[in-house]
Amino acid sequence: MAAASSSSLLHQTSIFSSIPTNSNTSQSHQTHNPNPFLQIPRKPNSQKSLPFLRCTSCGTTMSSSENDLKNPEKEVKLWGGRFEESVTEAVEKFTESISFDKALYKHDIMGSRAHATMLAHQGLISVEDRDSILQGLDEIKRRIEAGEFVWRSDREDVHMNIEAALTDLIGEPAKKLHTARSRNDQVSTDFRLWCRDAIDEIIKKIKKLQVSLVTLAFKNEGLIVPGYTHLQRAQPVLLEHLLLTYVEQLERDAGRLTDCRTRLNFCPLGACALAGTGLPIDRFMTSDALGFTAPLRNSIDAVSDRDFVLEFLSANSITAIHLSRLGEEWVLWASEEFGFLTPNDSVSTGSSIMPQKKNPDPMELVRGKSARVVGDLVTLLVLCKGLPHSYNRDLQEDKEPVFDSVKTIVGMLEVSSEFAQNVTFNRNKIEKSLPAGHLDATTVADYLVKKGVPFRTGHDIVGRSVALCVSKGCQLQDLTLDEFKSISPAFSEDVYDYLGVENSVKKFCSYGSTGSECVSSQLDFWAAQLEIDRSAYNNQ
């Protein structure tokens, strides 16, 4: 069964805050399917808003907009039945995760709504209890998003905060919500839902950068730039061709994320602590309600593995490397030594001591922040490498690197797109630089192949021709025909049709090459793919 899409958490960077906002966007690879199990109609006599109660016997508390507050007493933990002593303050401070996992509140409430609805459908709780739970969860969500909810570190995490607050709010029915559920499957479910939304948002940002790069290519059609290998001049290429390099890489980045989304979109809920449950739950019902493809088949696997996170951060890391390379290239090109590119003032910064400076700092930071994204992946790899089955508390540490990776990669994509929209390529400087480096040498070797000369022999002939140019301080197109013939009789007058960067570019004809017709075809493809009106740039 195809998975239904979830609405995006993000509006700008709201996915990284403890109070995300809703944005009803859909991706091209998804189909929106409103969830009947999460939209239970209320009885007429239950429409009245319930009062929100705060427990006054809290220890360290935390609101969505405040630092920890101190209160004199602690409440008994929801798991505290077999314990005779409460944990020490140091242990409580060290083990809490509410300071960061409250970002999962929306998904935790989604999971609880689906779970409560399933429990009622299976006769494990009453319809009245279900409705009371759903109303209470709605009120808690409203309070969180209004900044009125008190996050308490003595309640450890987002799950216990919401469940305890629900108990404060509606009483006994709330105690039935955790039937056939553990925090182990609960957190894995929440995290998969969060990652699913994050992937959707990153893919949107990738597409925006692709549009910016293709638009930049349209604005600079026909501009020839030096192509480099080993950071040495190699062959002439069209600037559009070079810009489309990054568009292609970003497309694969989006594809990796889409593949990752497909694999993570399976539901752990109902796996419980590790072994499942002896109660007659319907895991397929909750999976469908939450837009998952199906429940995970193995309950131990469902709660213990974080390969979906590793794959997600791996995809983010590859994207970050691509963006870092773009940043490096543009930082170099903006230098006086190259002078190929000038960023607008709106995407540049200055120096605190050198008044003349204009720095492409955003792209330097794109290059630098790639290290954070890669580091987040390495953190998760090391975290997971020695864990026995099944769940271990170590996995509490999986969230902050993921939150950081997503926040960072979204920022990198956004600023790269902004930079691409605010740069100018310096045609005169680029054109004046083109004669240097004998960029047309390989085209001359191709010319000799067409004359029947074996390529390796032609390579040697052109190499000797370049050596002659170096000794004379000239370019290949400056050699006389007699000088060419002194090196090889294969040369004739038509060699000059292959000399110079303009002629050289015209000779490229292989699929995917930098030839004008080939690049124009590539631009047509991406204009259609990204829904860009190419005609708007025909006269530029």
N, C-alpha and C positions, 0 to 999 in steps of 0.2 A: 504494500500500500504506500502510495507517495506521501511524504511528510508534508504537513501543512506548514506554512511559514509563520514565524512569530513576528510581531511588530517590533520594530527597532527600538532598542533602549536609548539610542543616542540622538541628541540634538547637539551638534558641535561635539563637545567632549564630555557630555553628561554621563556617559557610561562609566567614567572613572570616579565619579563622586558617589557619596553614600545615598544620594537622592537623585537617581536618574529621572529624566523626563521622557514622556512618551512621544513617539513620532511614527505616524502610520505610513511607513514606506514599504515597498515590496521590491524584491529583486527579480530580474528577468527569469531566473531559474527557479522561482518559487511560485506557488499559487496560494493566495490568501484563502483561508478556510475558517470562518468564525467558529469558535469552539463551543458547542452546545453544553458541554459539561461544566464549563467555567462561567456560564451565563444563566444561572438558575433564577427563574422568576421568584420574587418574594411573595409571601402571602399578604393579603390586604392588611391584616392586623400586625404585620411585622415591618411595615414601612417606616415606622417612627425611628428616628436616630437614637441609637443607644448612647448612654453617657459613657465617657471615657474615664476610666479609673486609673490613677497612678498608685502603685504600691509605695507606702511610706517607709517600709522596713528594708530599704535598699542599702547596699554598701556603696562602692564607687559607681557613680552613674555618669552617663555620657549622652548628651543630646546631639542632634545632627549638626548643630552650629556652635557647640560649646566644648570646652575641655572637661576632663574628669572633674566631678564634684564629689565631695566626701560626705557620707552620712554615717552615723554611728553604728548601725546594725547591719547584719547580713541575713539574708533569708536562706532557708534550707534549699539545697540544690534539688532540681527535679529528679536527679539520679541518686539522691542522698540517703535512701532508705537503709542501706546496710552499713552506713558510716556513723561513727559515734563522735567524730571530731570534724570540724570544718577545716578547709585548707588554709594554709598560712597566707598572709598578704603577698609574700614574695612569689609563692606558687600561683596564686590567683592572677597576679600581674603578669607573670611569665607565660601562663597558658591561655590567657584570653585572646580571642581573635576578633571580637566585635569591633575593634578599632579599624579593621579593614574589611571584614567579610560582611559588614552591613550593606555593602554595595550589592549584595545578592538579595536584598529584601524583596524586590519585586518578583523574582523568580521563586523565592521561598514561598511567598504567598500564592503564586500560581500553582506550585506543586501541592500545597496544602489544600487548595480549593479542589483540585482534581482528585486528591486522595480522599477527602471528606465525601465528595460526591460518589466516588466508587464504593466507599464503605457503606453508605446508605443504600446504594443500588444492590449491594450484596447482603443487606439485612444485618450488617454488623453494627450499625448505629441507626437511630431513628431518623425519619425525615425531618422531624422537629429539631433534633440535635444538629443535623446537617445545616438546616437553614440558619440556626443560631450561630454556628461556626462560620458560615459564609458571610453573614452580616458582620460578625466581629472582625473577621479578616479584612473586610472592606473598610471598616472604621479604622483599623490599625494602619492600613495603607494610606488612608486619607490623612491621618495624623502624621505619619512619616513624611509625606510629601508636603504637608503644611509646616513642617519643622517643629511640630509639637510633641513628637515622640521622644521619650527619654531612653537612650541606649545605655544599658547597665553592664558594666564589665563583670560584675559578680554573676551575671547570667551567661557569661562566657562567649556566646557566639550569636549570630543572627537567628539561628533556629530556636534556641532557648529563650532569647529575648522576645521573639514573636509569640511563642507558645505560652510563656509565662504571662505576657501582657494579655493574651487571649483569655487565659484563666482568670486574671484579675477582672476582665471585662464581662465575661459571660458565665463564669463559674464552671460547674461540673461538666457540661458538654465539651468544654475544651480539653478535658482530661482524656477524652475518647479519641482525639485526633491522631494521637501517636500509635494507635492500634495498627499492628502489622507494618510498622515503619521504624527504622533506626536513623539516627543522624548519619550513619555511614552511607546508606542509599539516598538519604535526603540531600546531603551536601553534594554528592556526585550528580544528582539530578539538577540541582540548582546551578552547579558549575557548567554542566553541559548546556543548559538553557542560556546562561550568560555568554558562554563562548560562541554559541550559535548566533546570538544577536551581534556580538562583537565582530564576527566574521562578515556578517552582512554589511556592517558599517564600513569596515576596512575595504571591502570590494567596491563600495560606492566611492570611497576616497581614491582608490586606484583608478577608477573610470574617470574621475574628475581630472586627475593628473594626465591621463592619456589624452583627454580632450585638449588640455592646455598645450601639450607637446605637439599634437597634430595641428592645432591652430597656429602654433609658432612655426611649424614647417610650412604651412600654406603662406604665411607672411614673408617667407624667405625662399620661395621657390626659385630654383636656378642658381643659387649661390653655391659656388664651389669652395670647399675648404680642404686643407691638407688632411689626409688620413694618416694615422700613426700606427706603427708597431714598435714595440720596445721604446716608446716615447721618441722614436726617430721618424722623420718624414718618410712615408711609404708610397702612397698612391693618392691621386685626387679623388674626392668623393663629394657628392651633393650633400649639403647640410641637411636637407630633408631626410636623406637616407640615414644619416647619423642619428637624427632625432627619433626616427622610427625604430632604431635599435632599442631604445628604452621603452617605447610603446610595446614592442614585441615581448620584451622581458617582463614588463608589468602584466601583460596578458597571461603569461605562464604563472606569475605570482598569484593572480586572481584564480587561475585554474587549480593551483595547489590548495588554496583556501577553500574553494568549492568542493574539491575532493575530500578535504579534511572535514568539512561540514557534513558531507554525506556519511562519513564513517563515524562521526561523533553523535549522529542523530539517532541514537538508540537509548532506550529508557532504563535506568537502573532502579526506578522506584518500585518497591515491593520486594527487592532482594533482601531487605532488612539488614541485620548486622553482617551476615555473610552466608547463612544457610537457607534463607527464605523463611517461610512461616507455615504453620499448621492451620492457619485460618483461611477460609475460602475467598480469597481476594481475586480480583480480575485485573491482572497487570496489563492486559491488552487495552482495557478501558482507559486506564490512566495514561498509557502511552499515546493512545489516540487523542485523548483530551489535551495533551501537551504538545501535540504536533510532531511527535517522534515517529520514526518509521515502524518500529516494533520494540517490544521489551528486549533487553539483553538476555541471551539464552542462559548464561551461567551466573548464578547469584554471587559466587566468590569473585569471579572476574568483574562483575558489575560494581562492586564496592572497592576493589583493591587496585585497579590499574588506572594510570593517568596517561596512557599512551596518546589519548586524544589531545591532551594538553601539550605533550612533547611534540606531536605533529603540528599543532597550531603554532607553537613558538618556533619550530623549525621553519615553517612557511614564512612567519614574520621575519625571521633572521635572514632568509634569502632575499626577501623584499628589501630589508634594510641594507644589505650589501649592494643591491642594484642601485638604491638611492644614494648610497655613499659614493659609488663610482660616478654617478651623475654629478654629485656635489663636488667631487675632486676635479672632474673635467671642467666644470664651470668656474671653479675657483682659479684654476690655472689659466683659463681663457680670459678671466677678468684682470689678470696681472699685467703690468706694463710690458713684461717680456713677451707675452702673447698679444694682448690688446684686442682680441677678437670679439670680446663681449663687454658690454657696459650695463650693469644693473641700474635701474632707476633708484632715485634717492629713497623711495618708499620701501625698498627692500635692502637697504644698505645701512651701515653704521659707521661712526667715525672713531677717532682716537682721542683719549683724554689728554694726550700731550702733543700729538702731531696734528696740527690743524689741517693739513692737506689731505689726510687719509680718507679714503672711501672704501670700506671693506665689505665683501660679500658674505658677511657673518652668517646669515641664515643657512647657506649651503655648507659653510664650514661646520656648523652645528649639526646639520644633517649627516655629514661625514662622521662627526664625533659621536653622535647619539646612536649610530649603528652599533657601537661597542656595548651600549646598555642592552640593546635588544639581543645581541649574541650572548651577553653575560646572563641575561634572564634564562635563555635556553640552557646554558651550561649549569646554572643553579638547579634547574629542574632535573636535568640528566643525573647530576650527582645526588640529588635528593632521592631519586627513585632507584638508584642502581643496586642498593643492598637490602631492599625491603622484603621480608618474608611475607607470604600470604597469611591473612588477607589484609584488612585495613590496619594501618598504623597511624599514630598521632602525628608522625612526621609529615603526613600529607596535609596537615593544616598549613604547612609552609609553601604549598603549591600556589596559593592565590596571589600573594603580593607580586611575585615575578610576572605572573600572567597579566595582572592589572597594569603593571609598569610597562610591559612589552606592548600591550594594546594602546595605552595612552601615548607611548613614545612613537610607535609606528604611525598612528593617526596624525600626530603632530608633524612628523617628517613628511608624510604625504601632502598634508595641507600646505605647509610652507614651501615645498617644492613646486606645487601647483601655482602658488602665489608668485614665486620667483619667476617661473616660466612666463607668466603673464606680464612681467615687468622688466624684461631685458631687451636690449637692442644689440644685434650683431653688426659689427663695424665693417661694412662691405669694403671700403677703401683700404683699410688696414689689412684685411684678409687678402684682397686681390693683389696688393703690393707684395705680400709675403709668398705668393704662390710660385713664382719662378724658382725659388730656392729649393734644393733637395732632389732635383731630377725626378719629379713625381711621375713623369711620363715614360720612365725607362721600361717598366713591365709591358706597357702598351707597344713599345718598339719591339720587344721580344716576341709578342704575339704577331706583330707584323711579319717578322722573319719566319715564324711558323707557317703563316699563310703563303710565304714564298717557297715553302718546301724545306726549310732549314730545320733540323731536329732541335727541339726546345733547348736541350742542354747546351748544344753548340750555339744557338742563338743567345742564350743567357751569357755565355762567355763573350760573344761579339759585342753585346750591349754593355757588358761590364767594361770592356776595353774602350768603348765609345765614351762612357762616363769618365773613365780615367783621363782620356784626352781632354774632356771638358774641364775637369778639375785642374789640369795643368795649364789650360788656357784661361781659366776663370770665366767660363761661359756656360750656357745651357745647351742641351742637345739640339734644340731647334736653331741654335746659332752656328752649328757646324755646317760646312759646305758639303755639297754632294761628293766632291772629290775626297774630302776628309772621311766621309762615311765609307766610300768605296776603297779607300786605302786600308780600311779595317776588314771589309768584306765586300766582295763583288755582288752579293745578294741585294744590296741597297740600290734603289732607283729613285727617280724623282717623286714618286708617290709616298715616300716615307714621310714627307712633310705634312701629309694629311693625318698622320698619327702623332705628330709632335705638338707640344703645348697642352696645358691641362684641359682646355675646352675641347680640343680634338680627342684627347684621351678619354674623357668622360663619354663622349658621343659613341665611342667604339665598344663600350660595355653593352653586352646584349644577353648574357645568361640570366636565367630566372633568379630573382632576388638580388641582382647586381645593382650597382650605382648608376647604370645607364639611365638617361632621362626618361625614356619610355617605361622602363622597369619601375623606376621610383614613382612615376605618375600613376602607374597601375596600383602600386602599394598604397599611395595616398587615397586613391578612389576606394580601395577596399576598406581602409580605416575610416574614411568619411562615412561610408555606409554603416559600418559596424558601430560607430559611436554617434551616429545620427547628427553629423556636422554638415552644414550647407556649404559645400565647396564653392559654389558660384559666388558667394559673398567675398571670396578672396581672388577671383580671376583677374581683376584689374589692378591688383596691388603689385 
